[in-house]
Amino acid sequence: MDIQEFNNTKWSRNVILVDGDYVDSVAFNLIVNFERMLGRRIPKADTARWIDCVALDGGMREQRDADGETQVIFIHSKDKPALDNFTPGSYEDDLNARAFKDTLGEFIMSSYPVEEEVVKHDDFFLDILKTVVNHKDVHRVMAIPNAEHAPLWDALRHALRDVDDEDKRVTLFAMQPLEGGNFRQEILGYSLMNALGIKGSEL
């Protein structure tokens, strides 16, 4: 996918951008750790439930967004054809050009493998995020980058420094609070725990 194609895309009011490789590795670590801690099997994360939780954490609400649509974009390495710790998880069979509808509206999913010989993974994520944030039709952006990669986080902070907070609501998800910028932050682990069926009462 050439970034120029994203510039010509018709965007929804709400956009969720996901680094699939990263969120899958976080889900795997949570499954391993909580199985040990709780002494029970943890099933794969429910993909639709997780997307709903991200949408809610990003400020979407049933009364305002139920009639609209949200674009969900997964980027992933070419050699990782699926989210191994989510169900459904196959990019080509289950996620790309698929949609689901619930009380928060319709979620239209797409996935894009990163051609590392053409563009670096983090650069591709950053380019898409900048394109989405700068588009006049987009008002709410929820992004799940590899926040553990410090150079990417710094680049994200730099890229978002001039975003008009009155016009755009941008939320970045990370596993722990990080040095902030001109955006909101949410803890990624909460939405993943919900999607994995881990209840607060168990902890």
N, C-alpha and C positions, 0 to 999 in steps of 0.2 A: 504494500500500500504506500503510494507516494503521498507525502504530507500535503501536496497541492490538492489532492482529492478531498482532504478534510476541509480545506478552505472553501471548497464548493459544495459542501454538504449542507443540507437543510437541517438545522439543529432544533431540538426541542427546548422548552423553557428550563427543564431540569436535565442534567447530565451527570452520570456516574462513570468515572474513569478508574479502571482497576489494573494494577500490575498483577496479572494472574500468577506468575511464578512466585512472587513474594507472598501473596495472600495464601497460596497453597502451602508454602513452607511454614508459615505461621500456624495455619490450621493443623498441620502435621505435628508440630511441637506441642500445641495445646492438647491434642488427642493423647500423645504419649505421656505428657506430664499429668493430665487429669485422670487417665486410666490408672496410673500409679497412685495418685493421691486419693482417688475415690474408691479404688478397688473394684471397678466395674468397666465393662466395655463401653467405649464412646463411639457412637456411629459417625459416619461421615456427615459433614455439615450440609444442611438443607440450603441449596443455592438460592432459591426464591426467598426463603425466610431471611437469609443473610442480607440479600439485596434490600428487602423491606426494612430491616433494622438500620442499615446504612442510610436509607432514605429518611427514616425518622430522625436519626441522629443528625442528619444534615439539614433538618428543619422542615421537611415535607410534612403536610398534614392532610388528613382525609377530607376535611370540609373544604379545603382550598384546591387540592390536587387530584381529586377523584376522577374528574372528567378529562384530565390531561394525559400526556405521555412523557415518559422519561427514557432517554437513551442510556444504555449500559454498554460501555466499551471495555472489552478485555484485551490487553496486549500480552503476548506470551512468546517465549522462545520457540523457534521453529521445531526444535527437537522435543518439545513438551506438548503433545497433542491434547492433553486433558488436565483438568483440575483433579488430581488423584484423591484428594481428601474432601471433595464435595460431591453431592449428588443432586441433579445430574451434573456431569463434569466434562464430557467430551465437547471440545470446542466446536468441531465441525458437525457432529451429529445432534448435539443437544442445545448448544448455545448460540452459535452463529446464525443470524437471520431467523431467530426464534423470538417469541414474545409470550408474556403472561399478563393477566389482568387481575387486579384485586382492589381493595378499598382505597389504595393510593394511586389508582389509575393503571395505565398500561405501561409495561416495561418492555422496551424493544432492545434486544441484545445483539451485539455483533462482536466478532473476535478477529484479531489481526496478529499473525505470526511476525516476529521481528526477524528480518534478514540481517543478521549481524555483520555480514560482509558488506552490507550497504549502509547500515546505520546502527549505532550503538543503542542498546536497550533503553538506558536511561535518557538518552537524547531523544529517542522516539517518543517516550512518555512525556517528556518536557515539551516537545514540539506540539503534541496533540493538546496538552493542557493549555498552552498559550493560545492556540487556535480557538479552543472552546471558550476560554475566559474572555477573549477579545471579540467574540461574536455578539452582535447586537440582540439576537433573539434569545440568548442564553442568560438566565437570571440566577440560577442556582447550580453550583458545581460541587460535587463530592468526589474527592480524589484519594485513592489508596496507592501511594507510591512506595518504593522500597525506602522507607524513612530511616532505616539503619545504615544506609549508604550516605555518609555525611556530605560528600560533594554534591549529591543530588539534592539533598535537603537545602543546602545553601543556594543552589541554583533555583530551586522552587521559591525560596524566600525572595530572591532577587527578582525573579520573573513576575511575582505577584505584588511587588511593592507599590505599584501605581494603580492597582485595581480600585475602582470606585465602590466603596463599601455600601453606598446608598443604592447603587444600581445592581451590584452583584453580591451574592452571598457565596463565598468560597469556603469549604471545609476540607481540611486535610486530616487523614486518619493515620495514627501511629500507635505503637504499642505502649509508649510512654510520652509524657509531655516533653516537647523539645523547644528549643529557642524559637520563639514565634516570629510572626511577620504580619502582613496585612491580610490575615485570614483567620478563620476559626479552627480550633483543633478538637478532635474527639479521639477517645481511646478505642483503637481497633478491636481489642480483646473482648469488649462487651458485646458487640454485635456477633462476633464469632462464637462466643460462649453460648449465646442464645440459639444460634443456628445449630450448634452441636448438642443442644438439649441439656446443657449444664445449668442447673438451677442454683440461685444464690443460697437457698436453704441447705444445699449439700456442702457448701464450703465452710 
